[in-house]
Amino acid sequence: MNQTLAPSAPDPTPAQMQRHLRAANAVARRALAAGHHPFGALLVAPDHETVLMEQGNIDSVNHAEAVLARDAARRFTPDYLWGCTLYTTVEPCCMCSGTLYWANIGRLVYAMQERRLLALTGNHAENPTLDLPCREVFARGQKALRVWGPLAEVEAEIAALHLDFWRRAAPDSGSA
């Protein structure tokens, strides 16, 4: 397989992208209910319908995308993963982007930019967001991953979950 070329199968449709991003947001809601940050990710098969795996955020080091990509690399062959799509609620950070790259997952769809997340969280101690877009990380590599995002059709739904969470998680200002 020549991975300098983009995955050869047809790309997901806009309707498939929106449906899977909403499912990833449901995973993020479950992560939140379990006491974690509200991030969620899905791995979808090359048919763009079959959900192979899902993962919510675990902690500040075990992000949903990185945990999912590492597990996928153990379960599936690199050639198979090259035809798969990872859907995630928020643009992967550079750690998750690198893990996605090394796992050989050929497509990525995200709803909200990491820069938008930074605008919602500010300088929050639990989310010291790195301002390094995933496309910049992928551009430094030798594989032609396909990337879609942000998707305006679902971004507000994703942002609402984060806005509510980070507002509640904001450090106490100390005012009486």
C-alpha positions in Angstrom: 0.0 0.0 0.0 1.3 3.4 -0.9 0.4 5.6 2.0 1.7 8.7 0.4 -1.6 8.6 -1.4 -4.9 9.3 0.3 -7.2 6.4 1.1 -8.7 5.1 -2.2 -12.2 4.1 -1.1 -15.0 6.7 -1.4 -15.1 9.3 1.4 -17.9 9.5 3.9 -20.9 11.6 3.0 -21.8 14.8 4.9 -24.8 12.9 6.4 -22.6 10.1 7.6 -20.1 12.6 9.1 -22.8 14.4 11.0 -24.4 11.2 12.3 -21.1 9.8 13.5 -20.1 13.0 15.2 -23.4 13.1 17.1 -22.6 9.5 18.2 -19.2 10.6 19.3 -20.8 13.4 21.3 -23.0 10.8 23.0 -19.7 9.0 24.0 -18.5 12.3 25.3 -21.6 12.7 27.4 -21.0 9.2 28.9 -17.4 10.2 29.7 -18.7 13.3 31.4 -21.2 11.2 33.4 -18.3 8.9 34.5 -16.4 12.0 35.8 -14.1 12.6 32.9 -13.7 15.5 30.5 -16.4 15.5 27.7 -14.5 14.2 24.7 -15.6 11.2 22.6 -14.3 9.4 19.6 -15.4 6.6 17.2 -13.6 4.4 14.7 -15.7 3.6 11.7 -15.0 0.9 9.1 -14.2 1.6 5.5 -18.0 1.1 4.7 -18.6 4.4 6.6 -21.4 2.7 8.5 -20.0 0.1 10.9 -18.8 1.5 14.2 -15.8 -0.6 15.2 -14.8 1.1 18.5 -15.7 4.0 20.7 -13.8 5.7 23.4 -14.4 8.5 25.9 -11.8 10.6 27.5 -10.1 8.9 30.5 -7.8 11.6 31.9 -5.5 14.4 30.9 -3.0 12.0 29.4 -5.3 9.3 28.1 -7.4 11.2 25.6 -10.2 9.5 23.7 -8.5 9.6 20.3 -5.1 8.4 21.5 -6.6 5.5 23.5 -8.8 4.5 20.6 -6.0 4.7 18.1 -3.6 2.6 20.2 -6.3 -0.1 20.8 -7.2 -0.1 17.1 -3.5 -0.6 16.1 -3.5 -3.7 18.3 -6.8 -5.1 16.9 -6.6 -4.3 13.1 -4.0 -4.4 10.4 -2.4 -1.1 9.2 -3.9 -1.7 5.7 -7.4 -2.1 7.1 -7.0 1.0 9.3 -5.9 3.1 6.4 -9.5 2.8 5.0 -11.1 3.6 8.4 -12.3 7.0 9.7 -11.8 8.3 13.2 -14.6 10.7 14.3 -14.0 12.9 17.3 -15.8 15.7 18.9 -12.9 18.1 19.1 -9.9 18.4 16.8 -7.2 16.1 18.1 -4.3 17.6 20.0 -0.7 17.0 18.7 -0.4 13.9 20.9 -3.6 12.4 19.5 -2.8 13.4 16.0 0.6 11.7 16.2 -1.0 8.6 17.6 -3.6 8.6 14.8 -0.8 8.9 12.3 1.3 6.1 13.7 -1.8 3.8 14.0 -2.3 4.3 10.3 -5.9 5.5 10.4 -6.4 7.2 7.0 -9.3 9.6 7.7 -10.3 12.0 10.4 -13.5 14.0 10.9 -13.9 16.4 13.8 -16.6 18.8 14.8 -14.9 21.7 16.7 -11.4 23.2 16.3 -9.0 23.0 19.2 -8.7 26.7 19.0 -12.4 27.0 19.6 -12.0 24.8 22.6 -9.3 27.1 23.9 -11.7 30.0 23.6 -14.2 28.0 25.8 -11.7 26.8 28.4 -9.3 29.7 28.6 -6.2 29.0 30.6 -7.8 26.2 32.5 -5.3 24.0 34.5 -7.1 20.9 33.5 -6.9 21.7 29.8 -3.8 23.7 28.9 -4.7 23.5 25.2 -1.9 23.4 22.6 -2.4 25.6 19.7 -1.2 23.2 17.0 -3.8 22.2 14.4 -3.8 18.5 13.4 -3.4 19.4 9.8 0.0 21.0 10.7 1.1 17.8 12.5 0.0 15.6 9.5 1.7 17.9 7.0 5.0 17.0 8.6 4.5 13.3 8.0 4.7 11.1 4.9 1.1 9.9 4.8 -1.7 11.7 3.1 -4.4 11.5 5.7 -7.8 12.9 4.7 -9.2 15.5 7.2 -12.6 17.1 7.5 -13.4 19.7 10.2 -14.6 21.7 11.8 -18.2 20.8 10.8 -20.5 23.8 11.5 -23.6 21.5 11.3 -22.7 19.9 14.6 -20.2 22.3 16.2 -22.8 24.1 18.3 -23.9 20.8 19.9 -20.3 19.8 20.8 -19.5 23.3 22.0 -22.6 23.3 24.3 -21.4 20.3 26.2 -18.0 21.8 26.7 -19.3 25.2 27.6 -21.4 23.8 30.3 -18.6 21.5 31.6 -15.8 24.1 31.6 -18.0 26.7 33.2 -18.7 24.3 36.1 -15.1 23.2 36.3 -13.7 26.7 36.4 -11.4 27.3 39.4 -13.0 29.3 42.1 -12.1 33.0 41.7 -12.0 33.4 45.5 -14.7 36.1 45.4 -17.3 36.1 48.2 
